[in-house]
Amino acid sequence: MAASVAAAVGGLRRAIRRSPSWLGPSGRALSSEPPPTQATDVRDAFLSFFRDRHGHRLVPSASVRPRGDPSLLFVNAGMNQFKPIFLGTVDPRSEMAGFRRVANSQKCVRAGGRHNDLEDVGRDLSHHTFFEMLGNWAFGGEYFKEEACSMAWELLTQVYGIPKDRLWVSYFGGDPKAGLDPDLECRDIWLNLGVPASHVLSFGPEENFWEMGDTGPCGPCTEIHYDLAGGVGAPQLVELWNLVFIQHNREADGSLQPLPQRHVDTGMGLERLVAVLQGRRSTYDTDLFSPLLSAIHQGCRAPPYLGRVGAADEGRTDMAYRVVADHIRTLSVCIADGISTGMSGAPLVVRRILRRAVRFSTEVLRAPPGFLGDLVPVVVETLGDTYPELQKNSAQITNLVSEEETAFLASLQRGRQIIDRTLRRLGPSDVFPAEVAWSLSMSGDLGLPLDLVELMLEEKGVQLDSAGLARLAQEEAQHRAQQAEPVEEQGLKLDIHAMGELHRRGVPPTDDSPKYNYCLQPSGGYEFGPCEAQVLQLYAEDGRAVASVGEGQRCGLLLDKTNFYAEQGGQASDRGYLVRVGQQDVLFPVARAQVCGGFILHEAVAPECLKVGDQVQLHVDKAWRLGCMEKHTATHLLNWALRQSLGPGTEQRGAHLNPERLRFDVATQAPLTPEKLQAVESTVQEVVRRDEAVYMEEVPLAYTAHVPGLRCLDEVYPDPVRVVSVGVPVARALDSASQAALQASVELCCGTHLLRTGAVGDLVIIGERQLAKGTTRLLAVTGEQAQQAREVGQSLAQEVEAATERLSRGSRDVMEAQRLSKDMGRLIDAVATTVIPQWQRRELQAALKVLQRRANTAVRKLEMKQAAQKTQELLQRHSEGPLIVDTVSTESLSVLVKVVRQLCEQVPSTSVLLLSPQPLGQVLCACQVAQSPTPSFTAEAWALAVCGHMGGKAWGSRVVAQGTGSTADLEAALSTARAYALNQL
């Protein structure tokens, strides 16, 4: 009997560890009671329960866009907004500092980063990229385990009416390696609440010990599970609620220390709870999703949703329903919270989600164009009352989704053609070429996410070359690293002989004027027209001129014209792709373009044969080009703002920009103080806020010779020359009588620019480095990156404020003071390395320098005080003699050394060795030998003998030494210490 029970418990543990998805038919009810409850009522009941019955303060959901937390792409848990409280960094003047017991329903997105459910959505009946997390919190010991468990049990069984026999709980079963005992207190609480012992299971740290990260607050947790089987056959457990008891702090050395204040952090997914209360096996069968699934069915030509998965889901129709329903919720919430589509970070993930939704809606569900935008009002109807930002931004969400859908549909069709054509050329056992998949994902407008390409291939039973993809990803990362700090790249180039041959043949320079053929649409987006050109010459990788290139060959293309911007003037080259005219399903990825004596060479990889004389159509990567335009216009504004703030003697000494960031070298006699850097950013922000027009015009070079205030570098300019003027038409800017160039940014420049300044969004200087006396290199970011840098800077400033307040209150003991000193060190590292405004970095560094000195002084004072107390206790126990060997209770090696020194100061003729036992059997050691003209032994040898006995190590000098070891037999270590010293004496 005992064996069968043990086997059953083992099976349950494995079931819980697997966190099973709710696979299988979705329509069967789980129980006849309680009656189904509307999702709105479930959410309201949770919040009302904690507010009305238990005095919790209701706080609104934070935005899914993390504020001041660069470690997250999206807010993915209810506790994210309360991290400052857990970390002890909350601003004491803030509203949050007064939180004691709170509850809320938090919008969460898990797509990208450490928690990423994107690729699982649709495949089963439970995964989502957006979900709501119901949670309650108690801060600073307001309440702890007993109250938290009692409230959870009361809500589930009395308010929601879940049968008690359907609920199971797990608790932390301890971790001997970490010296953590089982959480028997939690176990007993559940038993006292009436949970049968057979429904109370213990698990190790992997399941029931929660940690915020590698370091920081952590603690045991208890989980409440629901049995889907309802007593029929083996239990099928799914987690409903996780209650975390934050009572430890994981130190940098991996050890655990008790927190001065304990907290409760709980989280329960609304979607899963509603499925249980409505008697559904799938979250998609609840009223959170049924309106969307109904709208999808009405708007498409697909059969109705049946909740099938796997092989039973023919044509993946039901998977497509789930993908579209989930993704439109995520898109609506993200866009409402200010995360739009983009080319990096969270905006790139949003772009992937949108394109994944477009693909499933159009290709699987046969939805008409514009369909996704029509689903936004359904999301607003179901979630808008709870999250009013959805109602407020409904039109903006619809417009953006519709525009992105329209833009991607043509790309999707072309991508499908390219995939189909490639598949026709593969053998039965061939893998899909990594180069083609990579080009589909990286080539600008196509931008088919790699996971989407892999899914499309999976549907056809074809495997992708994953090893090749990894290699290409590594090459791309190296290329981006070079772009961040440019070096001379080893790319294809035309040497003097190749250019001489072109001149001999009378080949004219490349016409690159089409690179300026773009316009601003009424919607605010940019349209970049394609460019048709003829292949004039091809070059092999070794630089030889060839008449044709073959499949997979890296080559250089010389065309009669191009719309690609070739790297010059500090602006990174465009990238994109070209196709042969009349053959749109063969893509030639173009990695870069460079100028060689007036000729522009395009570096590409040929997927198949290309010949001299072929007609091609070029497409620039729109997102990449737009990023460069944004940074180039921002560079001009930065140049002008520096002159405005630092004086007319300020001169540009160089610049480089790509979509990620810009680098600007400036020579100035005025010091770049934090106040000046802040003034420069404010000047740029004002021009951006006004959304001024950017004028560009080619004029004879002679017209620019004597214009006051016109910025130009010490280099040769073409004639005619291109003038870029912000806010002032070029003709007026060049009018010497108008003095307009003194009041606005006016420069000679061949780069590509925005047509209005508003798209810059913001500019933040994030770094500086002195290159030479009077010359400084500035690094800056714009747009979303700049906004995030400001938020992170503000968050760090609040942490410094909180640390100042903690320091002012003083520390009760040495450990608290040392923890504060360590926190200062962590803050110093964070401020030095995190992307924040440079002016703020310098201010915070100055403040932290003072705080660190004060913290270290406080530690020394407390250590000296504690050491003095320990010294007196030891002197009372030991009469005068040549030797003191004993144990001291202290958690600090520094204190132990001070005790040894004070003892030797008061009894100079005595040699002292002290041991201090620590958790997990570790032992600290410190010693000092009596100073005499001819000492009989050294402190270092003494410490080595004792620590070596304990399997540890020691270090020091002839007089003073210290070390560490590990032993369960402290008396044996003390005996070794005495024996060694007496032997030497």
N, C-alpha and C positions, 0 to 999 in steps of 0.2 A: 504493500500500500504506500509506504513512504517513498519507494522508488518511483511509483506512478505519479505521485504528487510532485516530486522533484522534476520529473520529465515535463509535466504540464507547466510548471512555473518557468522552466527553461524555455519552453516554446513561447510562452507569453513574453518573456524578455526579448527573445529574438524578434517577435512580432512588433514590439514597441520600438526596438532599435531600427527596424526597417521603415518606420513611419509610413505605413501602407497607403498607397493612393487608392481612391475609391473606385476600383475597376469593376466592370460588370454592368448588367442592366440597371438603368437609373430610375425606372419608374416604380419599383416595388417599395411600398411603405414599410418603415421599420417598426412602427408600433401604432396602435390605434389611438393612443393618448400620449402626451397632451395634444389637443387639436393644433393644426398648423397656425403659426404666428407670423404676422407680417414682419419683414425685415426692419421697417421703420419702428414698429412697436418693440422689437427685440433690442434695438439700439437705445431707444428712449428708456426702456425698462432698466437697462444696465446703468445708465447715467442717473436716472431718478433714484434707483436703489442706493447708490453710493452718496448722492447728494442729500436725500431726504432721511434715510435711515441711519447713515453713518457719518454725516457731517463733512463730506468731501467737497472741495471746491472744484467746479467744472471749468476746465481750461480748453480753449479752442484747439483744434488740430493745427500743428505746425505745417508750413508749406512742405511739399515733397522735395523742394530744392533746399539742400542743407545750407544753413546759415553759419558761416565761419567754421566749417568742419571739412577740410580738404581730404580727409580720409574716406569720405562717402561720395558716391555719385548721386544717390538719392537717399532721402530719409526712408529707412527700411524697418524701423521698429518704433514703438511708442516711446521708448526711453531716450531716443536720440536728443530730443529737445531738453531733457533734464540732465544730460551728461555733466554740465558745469556743477550741479549739486553733488553728484556722485564723486566727481574729481576734487571737490572742495575749492573750485575756482569761480564760483558764482559771485557776481558783483554784489557786495553787501548792500548797495543802494538800490538794487533792482527789485522789481516786483517778485521775481522768482525766489529771491533770498528769503521771502516770507512764506513760501509754500511749506505746508506741513503734511496735509493729506489732500490729494487731488485725484481726479478721474477724467478720462476723455475718450473720444474715438479718434484715432490717428490715421490719416491717409498714409499708406506705405507703398513703395514701389521696390520690387526686387527684380532688377534687370541690369546686368552688368556688375562688375566688381565681385566682392567676396560672396555675396548672396545673389545668385543669378538663376531665375527660373524661366528665362525667356524661351530657351529651346525646348523646354518640357511642356509649355502651354499648348493645349490642344491634344496632346498625345494621351492624356488620361482625363479623369473627371474631377480633378481637384486642384491642379496647379494654376496659379494666376501671377501676372506681373504686377497688378494693382490689387490691394486688398485693404480692408479696414481692421485696425487692431484696437480692441477694447481693452482698457487698462486702468488699474488703480495703483496709486503710489503712496507710500508713507516715508517721509524724510526725517532724518535726525532722531530715529527711535520713537516717532509718534505712535506707532504700534508695530508689532513684529509678527512672529509666526502664528501664535494662537489666534490673534484677531484676524489675520489675513486668511487663514484656512477656514475659520468659522464663517467669515463673510462670503467666501467663495461657495462653500457648501450650502449656506442659506439661500444665496441667489439661484444656484442651479436647481436645488431640490424644491424650494418653497415658491420662488417667484416664477421660474421657468417650468417647474413641475416635472423635471426629468426624474424618472424612477431611480431610486437610490441603488437598486441592484444592477443598473446598467453602468454605474460609475466605478472606475478603478483609480487608484492613486499610486504614484511611485515617489520614493524619497531617496536621499543621498545615503548610500551604503558605506561611505568612508573610503579613504585612500591611504593605505599603510605607507606607501612610498613618500607621500607628502606629509605624513604624520597627522592625518585628519581622521577623526573618529566618525563612526556612523551617526547620522542625525536622528538619534533615537527620540529626541524631543518632538521632532516633526512626526515621526511614526506614531508616537503616543497620542498626539493631538488628533490624528485621523481616527485612531481606534476609539478615543473618547467621544468623537463625534458620531460614532456608530458605524463606521466603515468596517465591514468584516475583515478579519485578519487575512483571509484568502485573497482579498482584493487590494491588499497593501503590499507592494513589491519594492525591493531595494535594488538600486543600480549604482554603478561606479561613476567616476568623474566625467566620463564621456557623455553620459546621458543626463546626469543630475548634479552637475557642478557648472555654474555659469561664469564665464569670464568676459570682460569687456574687450580685452585685447591681450597682447603679450605681457603687459604690465597694467596695473591699475586695480580698481575695485572688482571684487568677485565674491562668490559665495554659493552655498548649496541651494538647490531648487527642488520644488516638488511639483509634479505634473498630474493633472486630472485627465483621465482618458474615458472615452465613451465606447461601450461595447456595441458594435453594429449588429452582432449576431443575436443579441437579446436572449441569451441562454440556450439557443438552438445550436448544438454542436460546439466546436472550439470557439473561444472568444476572438472577436476581430476588433482590436482596439485602435482608436484614432485619438490623437491628443486634442483636447479642447482648450486647456488653460495651463499656463506655466507661471508658477509663483516663485520668484527669486528672492532669496534673503541675502542681501549684500552686507557681509560682516567682516570680510578679509580684504587685504590689499596685496596684490602680487608685486613684489619688489623686483628691481632690475636683475638681481642675482637669482631670481626664481623662487625665493622664499616667500612665505605667507606671513603677514603681520596683521594683528587685529585692527580694525578701523576704529577711530575714536567715536564715530557715529554710525549707526546701522540704518539701513534703508530696506524698504519693500518695493519690488518692481514686478508687476504682473502684466501678462499679455494674453489675450484670447482673440482668435480670428473670428470676425463677425460672420463671414461667409460660411465657415464650417459649423458654427453654432446655429445659424439659421437653418442649415441643411438638417441638422439633428432635430430641431424643433418643428420643422415642417415635414419630418418623416421621409427625407430624401437621401438617397445614397450619393448624390452628386450635388456639388455646390451650384452647378449650372442649371439644375432643375428648380432652384429657388426663385422667389419673386425679385431677387436682385438681378437675375439674368433673363428670366422668361420674357419680359417686355422687349429686350434686345433681340433674343432669338426669334421672337414673333415678327419683329420689324425686319430682320434679315430675311426671313422666309417670304414676307410680303414684297420685299424690294428686289428679290432675286428670282432666278428661274430654277432654283434648286428644290429638291424634294424636302419635306418637312424634317425638322431635327428629331432624331430618334435616340440620341445618347449612346451611340455605338463607339467602340474603340478597337484598335488593332486590326486584325484580319477581317473582323466582322464589318468594319466600316469601309465598305467598297467605295473606291474613288476618293476616300478621305473627306467625304462631305461633312460628316459630323465634326471631324477635327477642324475643318475650316470654319464651321459655325462657332466653335469654342474660341478659336484664334481671333476671329473678327470681334466677337463680343468682348473678350478680355482686352484686346488691344485698343479698342475705341474708348473704353473706360480709362485705360492708362493714358492714352494720348490726351483726352479731355482734361484729366486732372493735371497732367504735367504742363500743358499749354496754359491752363488757367493760373498755374502757379509760376509762370514766367520761364518755363524751360521749353524753348522752341527747338526746331530742327537745326542741326549744325554739323560741323566736321570734326569735333573732338569732344571728349568727356561725355557728360550727360546728354547734351544736344545731339551727339552722334548716335547714342543709344535710342533716343526718341525717333531719330530719322530711320534707324533700323526697324523699330517697331512699326512705324507707319508703312514702310515699304513691304514689310512682311504681311501686314494686314491687306494692303493693296493686292499683293500677289494672290493670297487665298481668296479674296472676295471676287476678283475678276476671273482668275483661271480655274478655280474650283467651283465657286458658287455662281459663276456667270453673271455677276452683278453689272449693272450699267455704269457708265462713267459718272463720277460725282456721287456715287452711292455712299461712301464712307462719311462724307459731310452730312448726309441726311440722317445719320444715326446719332449725331451729337445731341439734338434735342431730346432723344430718348434717354441718354445718359443724364442730361440736365434734369429731366423729369424725375428720375429715380434717386439722384444724389443731390440735386440743387438745394433742397430745403436744409439739408445738413451742412453742406459746404457752399455757401452763397456765392463764392468766387466763380463757381461754374455758371450760375445765372448771369452774373455781371459780365463775364467774358464769353458768353455763348456765341455771339456773332463772330468774334475774333477766332475762336477755336474752329468754327465751321469753315471760315474762309481759308485759314491756314491749311487745314486738313484737305480741303478741296483743291487748293493750289498745288500742294505737294503730290496729291493723287494724280492730277492731270500731268504734272511734270514727269512722274515716274512711269506712267502707262506706256509711253512710247519706248522708254528705255527697257521696260520689262519685255515688251514684244521683241525688241532687237536682241536682248539677252537670251531669250528663249530660242531665237533663230540661230544664234552663235552656238549655244549648247547643242541643239539638234544637229547642226552641221558637223560639229566636232565628234559627236557620238557616231555619226554615220561613217566616220573615217577610222574608228577604233575597232580593234579585234575583240572577240568574245571575252577574253580574259584581261584586256587592257584596263588600266586605271585611267581616270579622267585627268588630263594634263594639268598640273598645278599652275603653269603659266597662264592658261586660258582662264581658269577660275580666278586667279589673282588679278588679271587684267580686267575681268568683269567687275571685280569689287573696287579696284583702284581707279578705273578710268572715268573720272568725272561724272558726267551726267548719268552713265549707266548705274554706277554705285550699287550693284546687287550685293547685299551683305553676304559674306562667305557662308554663314550658316544657312542662308536662303538658297544659295547655289548648291550646297551639300544636300539640302532637303529635296530640291528639284531632281538631283541625281539619284537620291535614295528612292524616289518614286519610280525611277526607271531601272532600279536594281544595279546601278553603277557606283563604284567606289571612287572616292577622290584621292589623289596622290597627297596624303597628309605629310609625308616626309619632305616632299618638294615644297609644300606650303610653308612648313616650318623654316626651311632655308630662305624662302623669299621674304618671310616676315622678319627674319634676322637681318637680311640685307636692307630692308626698308627702315628698320630701327637704326642701323648704322648710318644710313643716308640722312635720317632726321637729326641724328646726333651731329653730323657734319654741318647741317643747315643751322643748328643752334649756335655753333662756333665755327664759321666757315673756314675750310682749308682748301688748298688747291686740289681739286678732284682729278682723278686719273680717268677722264672720259675720252671719247672720240674727239679728235681735233684735226683741223686742216693745217698741214705744215706749209712752209713757204713754197715748196715745189708744187703742192696740190693747188694752192691759190694762184701760183704763176701759170699753171696749165689752164686754169679757168679763165684768167685774163687773156691768155693767148688765143683761146677759143672764142673770146668775145662774150662770155657769159656775164650778163649784167648782175649787179648786187641784188640780193633778195629784197623784194618789196614786202616790208613788214607793216605797212600802214594799216592793213585790216585788223591789227591788234587793238586799234582804237575804235573799232566798229562795235560799240555796245551802247545800250540805252536803258533808261530807268522806266519801268512800267508803272502805270497808275497804282498798282497794288503795292508798290515799294520794292519789288524785286527787279533784278537786272536781267536783261536778255542779251546773250552773246551769240551773234550769228556765226554759222559755219563758214568756212572758206574753202573754195575749190582751187586746186593748184596742180601743176604738172611736175613729175619727178624729173629733174634735170641731170642728177648724178647720184649714184649710190657708192658708199664706201664700206669696205669690209672692216672688221674690228682692228686689223693691223694698219688701217689707213689707206690701203690700196683702193684705187678707183675700180669699180666693177660695173658690169652691165645689168646684173641681177643678183638678188640674194635669195637664199632658200629657207626652208622651214626651220624655225628655232634659232636663226642666225641674228646676232646682235650687229646692228649696222648704223651707218649715218646716212641721212637723206638730205639732199640739197634740192629745194623746190624753187619755182619761180616766184612764189609769194607765200606768205604765212600769216596766220592770226595769232601765232604763239609769241609770247614775250620772251626774248632771249636774255639770259642773265647779264645785266649791266646796270650801272648807276646804283649798285647796292641792292637791287631788287632781285629776288630769286626767280629763276626761270619758271615759265609755265610748264605744266604737264597735262597730259590728256591722251588722245588717241586719234588715229586716222583710219579711214576705210577707203577702198577703191570705189570710185563712182560706179554705181550700178550693182555693187556687191556689198550690201550693208551688213552682212552677217559674218564678215571676217574682220577682226579687230587688230590693228597694229598699235600696241601701247607705245606712247612717246614719253620717255622718262624725263627728258630735259632738252632745252634748245640753247645753243650758244653762238655768239657772234665771232666770226673769223674773217677779219678784213672786209667787212660789208656783206659777207655771205653768212647765212644762218643755217647751221647744221643741226638737224633733229636727230636725237639718239633714240632708236627704237629697237624692238624685237619683232622679227617677222614670223608670224604664225604659218605663213606659206609663201610661195614665190612672189616677188615684187620686182618689176623691171623698170629701167629707165624709159621714160615716155608715158608711164601709167598716169592716169588722171586720178587724183585722190581728193577726199574731203576731210578737212581737219576740224576737230572739236576740242576746245580747251576744257580742262577740268574747271567747271564753274565755281565750285566751292573753294578750290585752291586759289584761283585767280581773284575771287572776291576777297579772300583773306589777305592776299598781297595788296590789293587796292586799298583795303581798310588800313593796313599797316603803313602803306606809303603816304597816304593822306595824313595819317596820324604823325608820321615823321616830320612832314612839313609843318604841321601845327606845333609840334614839340620844338622844332628849330626856331620858329617865330616866338613862341612863349618864352624860351630861354633868353632870347635877345630882349624881350620885353621886361623880364624879371632881373636879368643880370647886367643889362646894358648893351649898347651897340658894339662894344669891343668883343662881344662873344662871337665865336666863329665855329662853324661845323668843320670837323676834321675827317669825317668819314661816317658811313652808315651801312648797315646791312639789315634786310628784312625778309621775312617769310611769313606764312600764315600763322605761325605759332607766336612769334615775338619780334620785336625790333631792337636793334642795337644802334646807338648813336654816340659818336665820339665828338666831344665839344672842348674847345680851348677857351678859357675864360680867366680873367684876373680876379673876378669876384668869387668869394668862397661859396661853395654849394652847401649852405646850411639847411637843416630840416625845414626851416621857415621858407627858404627860397624854393626848395623842391616842391613844397606844398603849394606855393604861389604859382609855380609853373603848371602844375596839374590843374589848378583852379582856372587858369587862363585858358587852357585847352578845353576844359569842361564847358566853359561859357560859350565858346565858338561851336562846340558840338551841340549844346542845348539849343542854340539859335538855328541849327540845321541850315547853315548857309550854303549857297550854291558854289560849286567849284568850277571855275572857268578854265578852259584849255584852248590854246590857239598857237599856230605856227606863225612866226613873224621874222622879218629879216634880222639877222644878228646885230646889225648896226643900230637898230632901234633900241636895243637894250643896253647900249654902252654907257650911258650917262643917267640912268634912272636911280634916284636916291632910294636906298633901302632894298633894292633888288638883290636877292640872295643867289649866289652862284659859287660853285667850287672852282678851285684852281685847276681847271682841266679844259681841254679843247672841245668846243661845242660845234655842232653842225650849223650850216647856214642854208635855209632858214632854221631857226631854233624854236623849240616848243616851250611855251610859257604857261605855268600853272599858277592861277591866282584864286585865292579863297575869299569869297564875298564881294569881290570887285571885278567887273569885266576887264579883260586884258587890255583893251584900248585905253581905258581910264587909268589902269595901273601903270601903263607905260608913259602916260602923259606926265612929263617932268614937272609941269606946273601944278598938278593935282596933289602931289606928295602922298598919293594913295598907298604906294608901296611901303611907306613908313608905318602905316596903320594896319596893314594886313599882311598875310603870308603870300609873297609873290616870289616864285623861283623859276629858274631855267631847269627843265626836267623832261626826260624822255619816257618816264615811267607811266604806268597805268594808275588811275586814281578814281576814287568815288566821285559821283556827280553832285552829291550833297554830303555835308559833314555829319549829319545826324547818325548815319550808319556806323560811325566810329564807336558810338555808345559811351565810351569812357576811356581814359588813358591813365595808367598808373606806372610810375617809375619804380621798378622792383629791385634794382641793384645798381651799384656803381663800383668802379675800379679805376684807380689812377694809373694811366699809361705812362705819363711823364709829367714833369713839373708843369702845372697849368693845364694839363690835358686829362680829361676824365671820360671814361666809357660808361654810358648809361644803358641799362636794359629796361625795356618797357613792354607792357601788354595792354591789350585793348578789349573792348566789348565785354563778353561774359567772363573772360579770365580776369579782367580788371575789376569787375564787380565782385567776383569771388575773392580776389586779393584784398579788397577793402573789408569785406565781411570777416575774413580770417584775421586781418589786422585788428578789427574791432573786438573780435573774440579774444585774441591774445592780450589786448589792452585791458579787457575785463578781468582776465586771469591775473594780470599784474596788479590790478586794483585789489582783487581778492587776497592776493598774497601779501600786499601791503597791510591790509586790514588784519590778517592773521598774525603778522609780525607785531603789529601794534598791540594786539591782545596779549601777546606773550605766550610762552609754552609752559605747560605744567611739569613736564619731565624731559629727560634727555632724548628719548625716542621721538617724541613729538617735535622737538626742536630739530633733530636730525632729519626727520621726514620733511619738515618745512625747508631746510637747507637743500635737501635733494630736489624738492619741487622747484626751488629757485634755479638749480642747475639744469633741470629739465626745461624750464621756461627759457633760460639763456640759450640752450641749444635750439629750441623751437623757434625763437625769435631770429636766431642767426641763419637758420636754414629754410624756413617756410617762406612761401611767396606772399609777401605783404608789401604795402607801400614803403619805399626806402626811408622817407622822412620819418615814418612811424617806427620803423626798425631802429633807427638811430636814437630816437627819443626813449623807446622802451629799453634799449641796451644801456643807456645812461642811467635810467631809473633802476634797472636790475643790478647794475654794478654796485650801487649804494645799498640796495636791499640785501644782496649777497654778503656784503661786508657785515651788515647788521645781524644777519642770520648766523653767520659764522661766529661772531662775537657772542651771541646768545648761546650757541651750542657750547663754546668754550667755557663760559661762565657756569652753565648748568653741569657740564662735565666736571669742572673743578669742585663745585659744591658737592656733587654726588661722590666724587673721589675722596673728598675730605671726610665725608660720613663713613665710607667704607674703610678708610685708613684708621679712623678712631676705633671702629669695631674690631679690626684685626689687632691693633695694639693692645686692646683689652684682653684678647684671647692669647696673645703670645708674649711671654716674658722676654727680656733682652737675651739675645744669643746670636750665634753666627749665622743662623738660618731661619727663614720664614717660608714655608711651603704650605699653601692652603687654597681653598676655593672661594670665589667671590661671585655673587649673583649680579650680573650686569649683562646687557645685550650689546654693549659697545666695546670693541677692542681698544678704542681710544681712551675710554674711561679706565679700563683695566691697566693700560700703560701708565696713566696718571696716578693710579693708586700705588703702583710699584714705585714710581718716582718719589711720591710723597712719603712712603714708608722709609725709603733709603735716605731721604733728606732728614727725617726725624731720628732714624737709627742708622747713622752712616756706616757702622761696622758690620751691618747685617746684609747678607745676600738674600734676595727675595724672588720667588717664583710663584705666580698665581695662575690658577686655571678657572675658567668660567664655562660651565656646561650650557649648551644651547639646544633648541629643539632638534629632533632627529638624530641625536647623539653627537652633534658637532661640539667641539671644545675650543675655546679661545685660550691662548697662552701668552703671558708677558713675564719678563724677568729682568733683573738688574743685579750685577755682582758688586760686592763691597769694594769701594775704591781704596787701594793701598799701593804702596810703591812697587810691590811685586805680587800682583793678583795671581792666585793659584789656578784659576780657570776663567774662561771667557763666557759672557752671556750668550753669545751666538752658539757656542758649542753646547751649552746647557740646554738651550731651547731646542736645538736640533736633536739632542738625545731624547728629550721628552716627546716632542712632536713626531719624531721618527717612530717611537714606540707606539704612537696612536695612528700611524700611517699617514701623517701629514707632512707639513713643511714649515720651515722657520727662516727668519732673516733678521739681520741687525748688525751690531758692532761688538767690540770686546766688552763694552760696559752694559749696553741695553739691547734687548732683542725681543721679538714677538713671533707668533706663529699660530697655526691652526692644526687641528687634527680631528679624529673621530673615534670615539670609544664608548662602550657600554659600561666599562669597568673603570670608573674615575679613581678609585682607591689605588688600583695598580699603577695608574699614571703618576699619582702623587708619590707612591713608593719609589718609582723610577727616578723622579726628580730629587727626592731626598738622598737616595743611594748614590746618585751621580755626584751631587754636591759634597756629601760627606766623604766620598772616595777621594775627591780632589783636595778637600781641605786637609 
